């Protein structure tokens, strides 16, 4: 029989029906991409804090790596939560926090502003695309 395989006992298994994937909007897709790429840069920023010993006196330089790694993991986790409005807001919180990191190393302000602008574009333009696609689907009866 085509499309049917046998398990270890020789019994024929019925083929699985493919799982229906949840539709992702443009806002969710674009925001998660930006946060994913930003996580890499933030981790590298933590290495910069370590290498330049840019943390305040009394704090060991290796905490820069920890800060970068924890923030990178938080950004990756948030990229999975941007389907919710509070996930988008959490992404904005991380953008502000990264810009505030400019108090430790001024180059982090540049990173924060660039990725903040990309995140703004992703959420604003992605939301507009989602609204346009929903209106188009409503008029076409899809």
C-alpha positions as CSV (number, residue, x, y, z in Angstrom):
1,X,0.0,0.0,0.0
2,X,1.4,3.3,-0.9
3,X,1.7,5.9,1.9
4,X,1.2,3.4,4.7
5,X,4.2,2.0,6.6
6,X,4.5,-0.9,9.1
7,X,5.6,-0.5,12.7
8,X,8.0,-2.9,14.5
9,X,5.3,-5.5,15.0
10,X,4.4,-5.6,11.3
11,X,1.0,-3.9,11.8
12,X,0.1,-1.3,9.2
13,X,0.0,2.3,10.5
14,X,-2.3,4.9,9.2
15,X,-0.6,8.0,7.8
16,X,-0.7,11.0,10.0
17,X,-2.6,14.0,8.9
18,X,-0.4,17.0,8.8
19,X,-0.8,19.5,11.6
20,X,-2.5,22.7,10.6
21,X,-0.1,25.6,11.3
22,X,-1.3,28.8,12.9
23,X,-1.3,31.7,10.6
24,X,1.3,34.3,11.5
25,X,0.8,37.9,10.6
26,X,3.4,40.2,9.2
27,X,3.8,42.1,12.5
28,X,4.6,38.9,14.4
29,X,6.9,37.6,11.7
30,X,8.9,40.8,11.3
31,X,9.1,41.6,15.0
32,X,10.4,38.1,15.8
33,X,13.0,38.3,13.1
34,X,14.3,41.7,14.4
35,X,14.4,40.4,18.0
36,X,16.2,37.2,16.9
37,X,19.0,39.1,15.1
38,X,19.2,41.6,17.9
39,X,19.8,38.8,20.4
40,X,23.1,38.0,18.5
41,X,24.3,41.6,18.6
42,X,23.3,42.0,22.3
43,X,25.4,39.0,23.2
44,X,28.3,40.4,21.3
45,X,27.7,43.7,23.2
46,X,28.1,41.8,26.4
47,X,31.4,40.5,25.2
48,X,32.4,44.2,24.5
49,X,31.4,45.1,28.0
50,X,33.7,42.3,29.3
51,X,36.6,43.1,26.9
52,X,36.6,46.9,27.6
53,X,35.9,46.4,31.3
54,X,33.2,48.9,30.9
55,X,31.2,47.9,34.0
56,X,31.3,50.2,37.1
57,X,34.1,49.8,39.6
58,X,33.4,46.9,42.0
59,X,31.6,44.8,39.5
60,X,33.7,42.0,37.9
61,X,34.1,42.3,34.1
62,X,32.7,38.8,33.5
63,X,29.3,40.1,34.5
64,X,29.2,41.8,31.0
65,X,29.1,38.3,29.4
66,X,26.3,37.3,31.8
67,X,24.3,40.4,31.1
68,X,24.7,39.9,27.3
69,X,23.8,36.3,27.5
70,X,20.7,36.8,29.7
71,X,19.5,39.7,27.6
72,X,20.0,37.6,24.4
73,X,18.0,34.7,25.8
74,X,15.3,37.2,26.9
75,X,15.1,38.6,23.4
76,X,14.8,35.1,21.9
77,X,12.1,34.2,24.4
78,X,10.2,37.4,23.5
79,X,10.4,36.7,19.8
80,X,8.1,33.7,20.5
81,X,5.7,35.9,22.5
82,X,5.2,38.7,19.9
83,X,1.9,37.1,18.9
84,X,0.4,38.8,21.9
85,X,0.1,42.6,22.4
86,X,2.0,42.3,25.7
87,X,4.8,40.5,23.8
88,X,5.2,43.5,21.5
89,X,5.3,45.8,24.6
90,X,7.9,43.5,26.2
91,X,9.9,43.9,23.0
92,X,9.7,47.7,23.4
93,X,10.9,47.3,27.0
94,X,14.0,45.5,25.8
95,X,14.7,48.2,23.2
96,X,14.6,50.9,26.0
97,X,16.8,48.7,28.2
98,X,19.4,48.3,25.5
99,X,19.5,52.1,24.8
100,X,19.9,52.6,28.6
101,X,22.9,50.3,28.3
102,X,24.6,53.3,26.7
103,X,25.3,54.5,30.2
104,X,27.9,51.6,30.3
105,X,29.1,51.8,26.7
106,X,28.0,54.6,24.4
107,X,28.1,52.2,21.4
108,X,25.1,50.4,22.8
109,X,23.0,53.5,22.2
110,X,23.8,53.2,18.5
111,X,22.8,49.5,18.5
112,X,19.6,50.3,20.5
113,X,18.6,53.1,18.2
114,X,19.2,51.1,15.0
115,X,17.4,48.0,16.3
116,X,14.7,50.2,17.9
117,X,14.0,51.8,14.5
118,X,13.8,48.4,12.9
119,X,11.5,47.1,15.6
120,X,9.3,50.2,15.2
121,X,9.1,49.6,11.4
122,X,8.4,45.9,11.9
123,X,5.6,46.5,14.4
124,X,4.0,49.5,12.8
125,X,4.3,48.5,9.1
126,X,3.6,44.8,9.9
127,X,0.4,45.8,11.8
128,X,-0.7,47.9,8.8
129,X,-0.1,45.0,6.5
130,X,-2.1,42.7,8.7
131,X,-5.0,45.2,8.8
132,X,-4.9,45.6,5.0
133,X,-4.8,41.8,4.5
134,X,-7.7,41.3,6.9
135,X,-9.8,43.9,5.1
136,X,-8.9,42.4,1.7
137,X,-9.9,38.9,3.0
138,X,-13.2,40.3,4.3
139,X,-14.1,41.8,1.0
140,X,-13.0,38.7,-1.0
141,X,-14.8,36.3,1.3
142,X,-11.7,34.4,2.2
